[in-house]
Amino acid sequence: MASRKMHQTTVRFGPDLWRELAAEASRAGVSVAQYVRDAALMRVAYTRGREGDPHFDAALAAVEGTPQGLSRPAPSD
C-alpha cells in the first residue's frame, strides 16, 4: 500500500478565535489541529453536497439508509 503524504500548512488565528478553537476542541476531546481538519472536511462535504456531487449523494444515501436516486430538496438561499 502506498503511503499517503499529508500536507502541512500554517494558519494564523487571532487570540480570540484561538481561545474559541481551543475550548471547542477540548470539549470535543481532540487537538486544535484535528478540530480544524474536521472543520475543513465538513466545509468541503457541504459544498460538494450543495453542488450535487454524485459521490456525496451515494455516501449520504448509505448513511441515511435511503435508496440512491431519491432526490433531496434543493437548498433554499
GIVENBEL-V111965 format. One record per pair of residues at least 6 apart in sequence whose ideal C-beta (glycine too) atoms are under 7 Angstrom apart, sorted by sequence separation. I is the first residue (numbers start at 0). J is the second residue. If there is no record, write none. Layout:
I|J + I|J
This chain:
24|30 + 60|66 + 24|31 + 27|34 + 48|55 + 60|67 + 12|20 + 47|55 + 21|31 + 24|34 + 57|67 + 20|31 + 23|34 + 44|55 + 48|59 + 56|67 + 20|34 + 10|35 + 49|74
